[in-house]
Amino acid sequence: MRVIARRQWTPELAEDIARAEAVVFIDCSIASAPGSVTVVEVQACGRLQGLATHHVGAAELLGLARDLYSSLPRSSVLLTVGAGSTELGQTFSGRLLDAIPEARGRLERTVLELLRRHD
């Protein structure tokens, strides 16, 4: 198992993703309800026509792994926590802090399931 932590997902991650058997993407989102925790399977996007160089999503990274390295992980999931706000500050929002135990539990269960699936 390998953990790669980044503030932003950039195209350079595609090589590591192409080599992985399974990938768990973890993200905070202002598009999700504050404090919500979701886990969904992620599929590679269609053929990439253009790509932002500073931030790409999970589906785009999978698409890059496929297009550049002809390889995809057998399983890819995205765990998202609703951030509520991305304004600069010293602490996370209350709802985000309250969601951390649930997010941790969902992450642990997801990783264990992926490990069982790929044994």
Secondary structure, DSSP 8 states (H G I E B T S, - for coil): ------SS--GGGHHHHHH-SEEEEEEEESSS-TT-EEEEE----S--S---SS---HHHHHHHHHHHHS---SEEEEEEEE-S-----SS--HHHHHHHHHHHHHHHHHHHHHHHHT-
